[in-house]
Structures are given as structure tokens and as C-alpha cells.
Amino acid sequence: MAYKPQYYPGTTSVAENRRKQMGHNLEKLREISDEDLTAILGHRAPGSDYPSTHPPLAEMEEPACPVRELVEPTPGAKAGDRIRYVQFVDSMYNSPSVPYVRSYYAAINFRGVDPGTLSGRQIVEARERDMELIAKDQLETSMSCPSRSHIRGATVHGHSIRLQEDGVMFDMLDRTKKDGDVIIMDKNQVAIPLDRKVSLGKPMSDEELEKRTTIYRVDNVPYRTDSETIEWVHRVFQQRTQYGFKPGVEKSQ
């Protein structure tokens, strides 16, 4: 029988949603063009070539290496792309994903990535065209909601404190806002104004967010109701603590 990875314990909808995102079992909900994605990331002009830090690998005449022969380079590494980033922030108000789950998603499903979880935000660094693939994958699918999940490369703070009157996550630099029945960005992720509005699609309803969220909340799916998750989290912490103290090993004299 084929092995099926088990990425996260638990029997609740929150646990199931975390497994789906870690296992890349995502539902595509919206469409964002490559040109619009490039515009809101802000690393290069839409339609321009990818800047490089070294020639394509095929032209570098590297010395023979068995590991290099075994590992297929990513498209960005093969082309010599520079390293660039995308940074997501998620509202505490039932956002579809959370920073740690986004890091697991990136590390499990993609190669050549450097994911990091910070204070309420999540960043992925990778070769530029590889990073764009990861960013688009998250923005277009059930991992994100245009009103509760944003990309912000600077001044991310305050997003989880409250929602604005229109239900959109608070943004000190006002990059994302409601425009009719859709959410738009008229500034890129570091708040440089764009020459047009980029539509991120329609926001999810509160009911849909409650079903899709990966956040435990006492007013939706309380953490303490997921006994299997609690059991495994306690087991991991117990083993980490015991390993740190090294029980049964005498101190050297």
C-alpha cells in the first residue's frame, strides 16, 4: 500500500484545513495575472526580464559533482535568478492560513526555498521566478482571502489587532482596500503607488472563513476541543524537554 504522509494531527475542521494546506490539497478560487502579480510584488517592472546574479547553470562549466548531477535545479536556479521574497500577513479573525502553516506549506511542497515565521508574518525567499510561483499559488487558492490575507513587505504591524469598517484587515500604509464587491491593491507590497488598481478578487463571507480557517478560536473551533492535537502537542513538548535534560545521563565529573 502506498504511503500517505500525515502532516498534522486532529479531528476538527481546523486540523483538516491545516493538513490540506501542508499537503498542497488546495482549491483555486480566483485568478491573478502574471503582470498583476509582478506589479504588487514590486521587485521588477511587469513584463521585464528576470535580473540574474550569475549566468545560466548550463553555461557556467562547473566541476563534476555527483550531488549536482542527482539534484535537478529549480527553474530559477537554472536560469541564474536573483533571490527575492514575498511576505504574507494573516488576520487573527479567521484568516484561511497562519504564518507557521505557510512555512510548512513552502518547505514541504517546494525546493530551493527559505521560509521564515516572524511576529505575525511569514516570508519566503527563493529565486525570483520560483518565488513568484509560490506567491501566486497562495494568492489564487483557498490559502488566502483578499480581505484577511495580504502581502506586505514593510510595516506589517497592526493587521491582527482589528478589522476596518469594511471588513478588510487594517493596514497602516493603506495598500489594500475594498472597491465595490472586490478587494484591490493600488500600492505594491512596500506601499509604492501603482499606476493602476490590481483586483485580488471577492472576499470570503464570514461563514466561509469559519469553515476554511486554520486558526483555533474560542468563538469558532476552540483548541481544547481537539483532543488528538493536544495529545500530540504535549507529546512533542515532553520529548523535547526530556531530551534537553537528558534523563538517566550522569553529569561528567
N, C-alpha and C positions, 0 to 999 in steps of 0.2 A: 504494500500500500504506500502511495506517495506521502511524503512528509509534508504536513501543513503547519507552517510556523504559527505560534501563538504569541502575539505581541503584547497582550495586556490582559490581566485577569478581570473578572467581574461579570455580573449578570444584568446590570442596569443598561438603560439606553445610552448613558454617558460612556460606559465601558465599551459598549458595542461601537459607538461612534469613534472612539479612540482607536480601536482595532482597525476599523475601516481606513482611517487616515494613515496609520502606520503601515498598513498593508497595501496602500495605494488603490483601495477599492472606492474610487471617487465618482461622483455623479457630476457631469458637466451641466452647468446651469446658465451660462452666459458666454458671450463671445467678445473678446478684446483683440483688436488687430495688432499685428506686429508693430506698426507705426505708432499706434497709441501707447502700446507698452513701452517702446523706446522713449517716447516723449515724457511719460510720467516717471520713468526711472531716472532720466536726466544725465546719463553718462556720456551719451554721444548724440549727434543730430539724427533725427529719423531719416532713414534711407542711406545713411553714410556707411562706409565700410567699417569693419571692426578694427580698431587700432591693435597693434601687436607689440609684444615685448621681445620676441625672438622670431627667427624665420620658421616656416613650417617644419615639423619634425623630419619630414622626408628629405629636406634639403640640408639638414644640419650635420650629416655624416657622423653620428655618434658612434663611439666604440662599441664592439659587440658586448651584449649584456643579456644573459638568459632571462632575467626578470623583465627587461624591456620587451623581449620577444613574447613573453607569456601574457603581459598585461596590455590590452588594447587601449590606446589613449582615447580620451573623450574628444568629441569634435573640436572643442575649444582648445584643448592642449595640442591636438594635432595641427591646428592652424596657427598656434602661437599667440592666442588672445591674451590680453592683459587680465589681471584679476579685478573684478568689480563685485558689488554687493547689492542685495535687496534686503530691506528690513521691514518686518511686519509688526504691527501692534494690534492687540485684540482687546475689545471691551470686556469688562467683567460682567456685563449684562447679557449673558447667554450668547456670547460670540461663538461661531461654529468651531473655532480651534483655540488653542492656548500655546504660549511660546514653547514649552517643553515638547508638546506633541509635534509642533512644526519642526523642531530639531530632530526628533526621532524619524519623522517622515523623510526629511532630507538625507539623513545618514543611512537609513535602511534602503531607500529606493534609488539613490543617485551616487555616482562615483565622482571623485575629484572635488568634493565639497567640504567646506569648513563651516559647519553650523555652530551658532553660539546663542545661548539663552541668557539674557540680561534682565534688568529690572523691568519686567512687564513688556519686554520686546524680544524679538527673535531675528537674528541676522544670519544670512547665508552668503559666504564669499566663495566665488568659483570663477573659472574662466568665463569671460563675458557672455558668449553665446550659450554656454551651459547654464549660467545663472538666469538668463532670460527665459529659458525653457522651464526652470523651476518656478520662477515668479509667475509666469503665465499659467502654469498648471494649477497653482494655488488660487490665483485671482478668478479663474474661469469655473472653478468647481465648488463642490459642497464644503470645501475647507474654508471658504470665505463668504461673508455677507458685505455688500458695499457700504452698509451703514455702520457695521460693527467691527470690520476688519480693514485696516488701512495700511498702506506702505508709507513710511516716514523715515527719512534718512537723518533728520535733525529735529530737535525739540519735540520729543515724543511724549513728554510728561503731561499728565492730566487726563489722558484718554480714558482711564478706568474710573475716574472719580465720578463722572456724571455724563449724562446724555444731554444734547442740546434740545431745545423745544421741538425741533422737527424729528427727533429720534435718532439723529446722527451723532456718532461719537465726537466728543469735544476735541477741538484741535486749536491750540494757541495760535498757529500760523495760518489757519483757515484754508487748508489745501483742498478739503473735501466738503461738499455741501449738497443739499437737495435741490434739484431743478425739475420741477413738475413731478412726475412719478419715478424719476431715476436719480441716481447719485452720480455726481460729476466731480472731476478734478480739473481745476483751471490753473494749478501750480504743480510743479513736479515734486518729487519726494523730499527735496530740500527747500521747497517753497519758492523757487524761482518761477515767476509767472509764465504760463504757456500762451501761445498765440491763438489757442482755440480751447474749447471745452472737450474733455475726454469723458465719455459716458462709461461708467462702471456697471451699469445695469440696475434693475429694480432691487430694492432692499427686501429681505425676507420679512414675513409677518412675525409678530411676537410668538404666535403658536408654532410656526415652523422653526423658529430659533430654539424654542424649548425642546423640540424633538431632535434637532441636529447638533446641539451644543455638546462640547467636550468638557464643560465646566460643571463641577458639583456645586449646587446651591441649596440652601435650606428651603428656599421657596420654589424649587423645581425638583431636582433629584438630589436629596441630601447624601453626602458622602457616607454617613454612618448606616445608611440602608443597604450599602453594597458590601455584604459580609465577606465575600470572596476576595474583593480588592483589599479590604482591611487586613485580612489574614495574610496575604502575600506581602503587603507593605510592611507589616510588623515582622514578618519572617526575614525580609531583606535587612531591615534596620537591626534586628537582633544579631544576624550573622555578621554584619559589618562591625557592630560593637564588640562582639566576641573575638573577631579576628584582630581588632585593634588592641585588645588587652592580651591576646594570645593565651587563653586559659590553659593551664597544665604545663606551660613552659616556664621553668625556673629562671630567675634572673642570674646572669653570669656573675660570678664572684670577682 
